[in-house]
Amino acid sequence: MVNEKVVVKNRAGLHARPASMIVQTASTFSSSIFFVKDNSRINAKSIMNLLTMGAAYNTEMVVEAQGDDEQDALQAIVSLFEKKFEE
């Protein structure tokens, strides 16, 4: 398993568009991908879970990936955060 801390840097937080981008990206990998925020572990392949997690601007969380392509999966998700979901 690999993990990395990410911070929500787009002003609107994780609303529908960024959540959709995460799900689309995560779904291209066979690895299990989760966000850990507070004491919750959220499946990155579930848009409903992402939307209800309440990740506003400057929210810190950890991305975890586990599986055959875990390193590529982790980097792809981290890249979305670094690019502020192209907003």
C-alpha positions, 0 to 999 in steps of 0.5 A: 500500500502507498499513500500521500497527503493531499490538500484541497486547493480549489476554492469551491472544495470537492463539489460535483465536478472534481468528485466526478474527475476523481471517480473517472480517474480512480476507475481506470485503475484496478487498485483500491483507492481510498481517502482518509479524512478525520476518522473516515475512510472513503472509497475514491470510486464512489461519487456519493461517498466523495460528495458527502465527505465534506472536503472544503477548501484547505481540507487535508486528507490522505490518499491510499492506493493498494493493488497491482497499479497502486503507484500509478493510481496514487500519482494520478489522483495526487496530480488532480489535486496539484492541478486544482482539478483544472479550475 
